């Protein structure tokens, strides 16, 4: 049997070594460029040296990790995955089966297995989204999470080289050009923040995607100031947030760095001078403006400004916590798998699943707050629902009232306005749950948004969720079968609820 070929990473040219203009950008002259105009993705030779574009058989690459686009069962049959499994040997399929037994892999998530007989040490499996134009934003976020998950896995596993094929797929209907923007943008932003941890990211593409990647790489990884200027003029309207994640522009929160409120004293470090303040006061009428009942005028002004001041304070407080969350190591809390996004419900609203039993009061309160905020922030910009698994929850799994009160105080209005429904699975001591939910979301009509679900089957027979959009924990399924044993046995012709079916 002939020995299979191996391609070493040093034999693959970097994007930095390619001549500007060889992609789909014009070979502009430097003197034609306005130096004052810079792209959000600036020319950076160091970052470009970490990128490669590859059209060969990626199973030949001798890299630390290979990304593998797959399905929720890690057994997707495509030419790419067939080559991967054929070269890796049967041990890879066996390890994938074990991963499925331990919870599987949901849309937008990643699972890591060994490379076995591959030249690569690791295989990073990820599940791309199904594309529906009605739920475009959800698909964009899920695809971004795939790329982000793959890239952050390299850091966790200390990989210095990773090969990433096109994660979106034609059978799942994702537009290739839109997907390439997300792939390039997510990778660029990751390298800007964590480039010191990785030496090479190889985009592995087929001929059908090659032209898109050549063009997008010129935009997100310009190889000259001229190419940067060309890329800036051709970037799409949505270039994502600081991580490259797609955002909805009209729902972004705009926060003033230092809002000016009438009657508020100058803070320390304010750059405006006393002379400037005096000039503004004189322009407003000086002493003449103090005529009439000054105390009454001041009280009226405070009443008018108080709501604005309160909103600004809340937003500034929230942004500080969000920044803290992004800078904190949340790996221990994240490992508990308390809160996760689970696709969309039957009305296209994002799903947040809260597994009550996975929470414990031993978790540091600040880290818990950071975890909740970092997980929920990308979701609450639009309509969303919460599925709360109250199954087997004890007093040890109940977040303290002080923690919930603090979470309510620092979250902004999006959390309350965009929450459309709360599904409580296996409710027990409802007075505690009601108190917790009311404190957290401050919903005057909370009773109209809460739906108690005593039997899992009701989630699907009421057409609330599609089975492939909601991943129910195995222990919840087992508990449901146990407490509804008689109901199940009385309906032998009705399909039994299993974790695979759900």
C-alpha positions in Angstrom: 0.0 0.0 0.0 1.5 3.3 -1.1 2.3 5.7 1.7 0.0 8.7 1.8 1.5 12.1 1.1 2.0 14.7 3.8 2.2 18.4 3.3 4.2 20.4 5.9 3.1 23.8 7.0 6.4 25.4 5.9 5.6 24.4 2.3 2.4 26.4 2.2 2.9 30.1 1.2 1.5 32.7 3.5 -0.9 35.5 2.5 1.9 38.0 3.3 4.1 36.5 0.6 1.5 36.9 -2.1 1.9 39.9 -4.3 -0.8 42.6 -3.7 -3.2 42.7 -6.5 -3.0 38.9 -7.1 -6.4 38.5 -5.4 -9.5 40.3 -6.7 -8.3 43.8 -5.7 -6.8 46.2 -8.2 -3.1 46.9 -8.1 -3.5 50.4 -6.9 -0.7 52.9 -6.7 0.2 54.1 -3.2 0.1 57.8 -4.2 -3.5 57.4 -5.2 -4.5 56.8 -1.5 -5.7 59.3 1.0 -3.4 58.5 4.0 -6.0 59.9 6.4 -8.5 57.2 5.6 -7.9 53.9 7.3 -9.8 50.7 7.1 -11.2 48.9 10.2 -8.9 46.1 9.0 -5.5 47.8 8.6 -2.5 46.5 6.7 -0.5 44.3 9.1 2.3 42.1 7.8 2.6 40.2 11.1 -1.0 39.1 10.9 -0.8 38.3 7.1 2.1 36.0 7.8 -0.2 33.8 9.9 -2.7 33.3 7.1 -2.6 30.9 4.1 -5.1 30.0 1.4 -5.0 26.3 0.4 -6.8 24.4 -2.3 -5.3 20.9 -1.9 -6.4 17.9 0.1 -6.4 19.2 3.6 -6.2 15.7 5.2 -2.6 15.7 4.0 -1.7 18.8 6.1 0.7 18.2 9.0 -0.9 20.7 11.4 -1.9 20.6 15.0 -5.6 20.8 14.2 -8.1 20.2 11.4 -11.6 21.6 11.6 -14.3 19.2 10.4 -17.7 20.6 9.4 -20.2 18.0 10.4 -23.7 17.4 11.8 -25.1 17.1 15.3 -24.3 13.4 15.3 -20.7 13.8 14.1 -21.4 11.4 11.2 -22.1 13.7 8.3 -21.3 12.0 4.9 -19.6 14.5 2.5 -16.6 14.0 0.3 -14.6 16.0 2.8 -15.6 14.0 5.9 -15.3 10.8 4.0 -11.6 11.6 3.1 -11.1 12.6 6.7 -12.5 9.4 8.3 -10.9 7.2 5.7 -7.4 8.5 6.5 -7.9 8.7 10.2 -9.1 5.2 10.5 -12.0 3.6 12.4 -10.8 4.9 15.8 -12.0 8.4 14.8 -15.5 7.1 14.3 -15.4 5.3 17.6 -14.3 8.5 19.4 -17.1 10.5 17.7 -19.6 7.9 18.9 -18.3 8.4 22.5 -18.6 12.2 22.1 -22.3 11.8 21.0 -23.0 9.6 24.1 -21.5 12.4 26.2 -23.8 15.1 24.9 -23.2 15.4 21.1 -22.5 18.7 19.4 -25.1 21.3 18.8 -25.3 23.9 16.0 -22.5 26.5 16.5 -20.5 24.3 19.0 -17.3 22.3 18.7 -16.1 18.9 19.9 -12.5 17.8 19.9 -11.2 14.4 19.1 -7.7 12.9 18.3 -6.4 12.9 14.8 -5.5 9.2 15.0 -3.8 8.2 11.7 -4.1 11.7 10.2 -0.9 13.9 10.1 -2.9 16.3 12.3 -2.9 15.8 16.1 -6.5 17.0 16.7 -9.8 17.1 14.8 -12.1 20.0 15.8 -15.7 19.0 14.8 -18.2 21.8 14.4 -21.8 22.0 13.3 -22.7 24.7 10.8 -26.2 26.2 10.8 -29.1 25.6 8.4 -29.8 28.8 6.5 -33.3 30.3 6.3 -33.7 33.9 5.1 -36.4 34.5 7.8 -33.8 33.6 10.5 -30.8 35.0 8.8 -29.4 36.7 11.9 -29.6 33.5 13.9 -27.7 31.6 11.2 -25.0 34.3 11.0 -24.5 34.2 14.7 -24.3 30.4 14.7 -21.8 30.3 11.8 -19.7 32.9 13.6 -19.8 30.7 16.8 -18.4 27.8 14.7 -15.4 29.8 13.6 -14.9 31.4 17.0 -15.2 28.0 18.7 -12.6 26.4 16.4 -10.2 29.3 16.9 -10.5 29.4 20.7 -10.0 25.7 20.8 -6.5 26.2 19.3 -5.8 28.3 22.4 -7.2 25.8 24.8 -5.4 22.9 23.3 -2.2 24.9 22.7 -2.3 24.4 18.9 -0.1 26.6 16.9 -1.4 25.6 13.5 -5.0 25.0 12.3 -6.5 24.1 9.0 -10.1 25.3 8.5 -12.2 24.3 5.5 -15.4 26.1 4.5 -17.8 25.4 7.4 -21.0 26.5 5.6 -22.4 23.9 3.3 -24.5 23.9 0.1 -27.0 21.3 1.5 -27.6 23.6 4.5 -28.2 26.5 2.1 -25.8 29.1 3.5 -24.8 31.7 0.8 -21.1 31.1 0.1 -20.1 34.8 -0.3 -21.8 35.9 3.0 -20.2 33.0 4.8 -16.7 33.8 3.6 -17.1 37.3 5.1 -17.8 35.8 8.5 -14.9 33.3 8.2 -12.4 36.0 7.3 -13.7 38.6 9.7 -13.8 36.3 12.7 -10.3 35.0 12.0 -8.9 38.5 11.6 -10.4 39.7 14.9 -9.1 36.6 16.7 -5.6 37.1 15.5 -5.7 40.8 16.5 -6.5 39.7 20.1 -4.7 36.3 20.4 -2.2 36.3 17.5 0.7 35.5 19.8 -0.8 32.1 20.6 -1.0 30.8 17.0 1.5 30.6 14.0 -0.7 29.7 11.1 -4.4 29.5 10.1 -4.9 27.8 6.8 -8.2 28.4 4.9 -8.8 25.2 2.9 -11.3 25.9 0.1 -12.6 24.1 -3.0 -12.7 25.8 -6.4 -16.3 26.9 -5.9 -15.3 29.1 -3.0 -11.8 30.2 -4.1 -12.8 33.5 -5.8 -14.8 34.6 -2.7 -11.9 33.9 -0.3 -9.4 35.7 -2.6 -11.6 38.8 -2.6 -12.4 38.7 1.1 -8.8 38.2 2.2 -7.9 41.4 0.3 -10.5 43.2 2.5 -9.7 41.7 5.9 -6.0 41.0 5.4 -4.8 43.8 3.0 -1.2 43.3 1.9 -0.5 47.0 1.3 -1.9 50.4 2.1 -3.3 50.6 -1.4 -5.1 47.3 -1.0 -6.4 48.4 2.5 -8.0 51.5 0.9 -9.6 49.3 -1.8 -10.9 46.9 0.9 -12.3 49.7 2.9 -14.4 50.9 0.0 -15.7 47.4 -0.6 -16.5 46.2 2.9 -20.1 45.2 3.6 -22.2 47.4 5.8 -22.0 45.0 8.8 -18.4 44.4 9.8 -19.4 43.0 13.2 -18.4 44.0 16.7 -14.8 43.9 18.1 -14.8 40.1 17.8 -16.2 40.1 14.3 -19.6 38.9 15.4 -22.5 40.1 13.2 -24.7 42.8 14.9 -28.0 44.4 14.2 -27.2 48.0 13.7 -30.5 49.5 14.6 -30.5 47.6 17.9 -27.0 48.6 19.0 -26.8 50.5 22.2 -25.1 53.8 21.8 -23.4 55.0 24.9 -21.7 58.4 25.4 -18.2 58.2 26.8 -19.0 60.9 29.3 -22.6 62.1 28.9 -23.2 65.8 29.9 -26.2 66.3 32.2 -27.4 69.7 33.1 -26.7 70.6 36.7 -24.1 67.9 37.1 -20.8 69.0 38.6 -17.6 68.6 36.6 -15.8 65.3 37.3 -12.1 64.9 38.0 -10.1 64.8 34.9 -12.7 66.8 32.8 -10.7 68.4 30.0 -13.0 71.4 29.7 -11.7 74.5 31.5 -13.4 76.8 33.9 -13.3 79.6 31.3 -15.1 77.3 28.8 -17.8 76.6 31.4 -18.2 80.3 32.2 -18.5 81.1 28.5 -21.2 78.5 28.0 -23.0 79.9 31.1 -22.9 83.5 29.8 -24.2 82.4 26.4 -27.1 80.8 28.2 -28.0 84.1 29.7 -25.7 84.3 32.8 -27.3 86.0 35.8 -30.5 86.7 33.7 -31.2 83.0 33.6 -31.6 83.0 37.4 -34.8 85.1 37.4 -38.0 83.6 38.7 -38.4 80.8 41.3 -35.0 79.2 41.0 -35.7 76.4 43.4 -38.8 75.4 41.5 -37.0 75.6 38.2 -34.2 73.4 39.6 -36.6 70.8 40.9 -38.5 70.7 37.6 -35.2 70.3 35.7 -34.1 67.4 38.0 -37.4 65.7 37.4 -36.9 65.9 33.6 -33.3 64.8 33.7 -33.5 62.0 36.3 -34.8 59.3 33.9 -32.0 60.1 31.4 -29.4 60.1 34.1 -30.6 56.8 35.5 -30.5 55.1 32.1 -27.0 56.4 31.4 -25.7 55.2 34.8 -27.2 51.7 34.1 -25.7 51.5 30.7 -22.3 52.6 31.9 -22.5 50.1 34.7 -23.5 47.3 32.3 -20.6 48.1 29.9 -18.1 48.0 32.8 -19.4 44.5 33.7 -19.4 43.4 30.1 -15.8 44.5 29.7 -14.9 42.7 32.9 -16.6 39.5 31.5 -14.6 39.7 28.3 -11.3 40.1 30.3 -12.0 37.4 32.9 -11.2 33.7 32.8 -14.7 32.1 32.8 -13.6 28.6 31.9 -14.6 27.1 35.3 -18.1 28.5 35.1 -18.5 27.8 31.4 -17.5 24.1 32.1 -20.6 23.8 34.3 -22.8 24.3 31.2 -25.4 26.2 33.1 -26.6 28.6 30.3 -26.4 28.1 26.6 -28.0 29.2 23.3 -30.0 26.5 21.6 -31.1 27.7 18.1 -34.5 29.2 17.5 -38.1 28.3 18.5 -41.0 27.8 16.0 -41.4 31.6 15.7 -37.7 32.2 15.0 -36.8 33.6 18.4 -33.5 32.7 19.9 -33.5 30.1 22.7 -31.6 30.4 26.0 -31.5 27.2 27.9 -30.8 27.4 31.7 -30.0 24.0 33.3 -30.8 24.7 37.0 -29.1 21.6 38.4 -25.8 22.6 36.9 -25.7 25.8 38.9 -24.2 25.6 42.4 -23.9 28.3 45.1 -20.2 27.6 45.4 -19.6 29.5 42.2 -18.1 32.9 42.8 -20.8 35.5 42.5 -18.8 37.9 40.3 -17.8 35.2 37.9 -21.4 34.0 37.8 -22.5 37.5 36.8 -19.8 37.8 34.2 -20.8 34.4 32.8 -24.5 35.3 32.6 -23.8 38.6 30.9 -21.3 37.3 28.4 -23.6 34.5 27.4 -26.8 36.5 27.1 -25.5 39.8 25.6 -25.3 38.6 22.0 -28.8 37.0 22.3 -30.9 39.8 23.9 -30.5 42.2 21.1 -33.6 40.6 19.5 -36.6 38.6 20.6 -35.7 35.5 22.7 -37.2 32.9 25.0 -35.9 31.1 28.0 -36.2 27.3 28.6 -35.5 26.8 32.3 -34.9 23.1 33.3 -36.0 23.0 36.9 -35.5 19.3 36.9 -34.0 17.9 40.1 -33.1 21.4 41.4 -32.4 21.6 45.1 -31.7 24.6 47.4 -28.0 24.3 46.5 -28.9 25.0 42.9 -30.9 28.2 43.5 -29.0 31.4 42.7 -29.1 33.7 45.8 -31.6 36.6 45.8 -28.7 39.0 46.2 -27.1 37.7 43.0 -30.4 37.9 41.1 -31.0 41.4 42.4 -27.5 42.5 41.2 -28.0 41.0 37.8 -31.3 42.9 37.4 -29.6 46.1 38.5 -26.8 46.0 35.9 -28.7 44.6 32.9 -30.2 47.0 30.4 -33.6 47.3 29.0 -33.1 44.9 26.1 -33.1 42.0 28.6 -36.7 42.8 29.7 -38.2 44.1 26.4 -37.0 41.3 24.2 -37.9 38.4 26.5 -41.0 36.9 25.0 -41.6 33.7 26.9 -40.3 31.5 29.8 -40.8 27.8 29.6 -40.3 26.1 33.0 -39.7 22.4 32.7 -40.7 20.2 35.6 -41.8 23.1 38.0 -41.9 22.3 41.7 -41.8 25.0 44.3 -43.1 27.7 42.1 -43.1 30.4 44.7 -39.3 30.4 44.7 -39.2 30.4 40.9 -41.7 33.2 40.6 -39.7 35.3 43.1 -36.5 34.7 41.2 -37.9 35.5 37.8 -39.7 38.6 39.0 -36.5 39.9 40.7 -34.4 39.2 37.6 -36.6 40.6 34.9 -39.0 42.9 36.7 -41.9 41.9 34.6 -45.2 43.3 35.7 -47.0 40.8 33.5 -44.6 37.9 34.2 -47.5 35.5 34.7 -48.4 35.9 31.0 -45.0 35.0 29.8 -44.4 32.0 32.0 -45.5 28.6 30.7 -45.2 25.6 33.1 -44.2 22.4 31.1 -44.7 19.3 33.2 -44.1 16.8 30.4 -41.4 17.2 27.7 -43.6 16.0 25.0 -45.7 19.1 25.4 -42.9 21.2 24.1 -43.2 19.6 20.7 -46.9 18.6 20.5 -47.7 22.3 21.0 -45.4 23.1 18.1 -43.3 25.4 20.4 -40.0 24.0 19.2 -38.5 21.9 16.4 -36.8 18.8 17.6 -33.5 19.8 15.9 -33.4 23.2 17.5 -33.5 22.2 21.2 -31.0 20.0 22.9 -32.6 18.6 26.1 -30.1 17.2 28.7 -30.2 13.4 29.1 -31.0 13.5 32.8 -34.1 15.7 32.1 -35.3 13.1 29.6 -34.7 10.2 32.0 -36.5 12.1 34.8 -39.4 12.9 32.5 -39.8 9.2 31.6 -39.7 8.2 35.2 -42.3 10.6 36.5 -44.6 10.0 33.6 -44.1 6.3 33.3 -47.8 5.5 33.4 -48.6 8.0 30.8 -46.0 6.6 28.4 -47.2 3.0 28.9 -50.8 4.0 28.2 -49.8 5.4 24.8 -47.9 2.5 23.2 -48.5 3.9 19.7 -47.0 7.3 20.5 -43.3 7.6 19.9 -41.3 7.5 23.1 -39.3 10.6 24.1 -35.6 10.0 23.9 -32.6 12.3 23.9 -31.9 11.5 20.3 -35.5 12.4 19.3 -35.4 15.6 21.2 
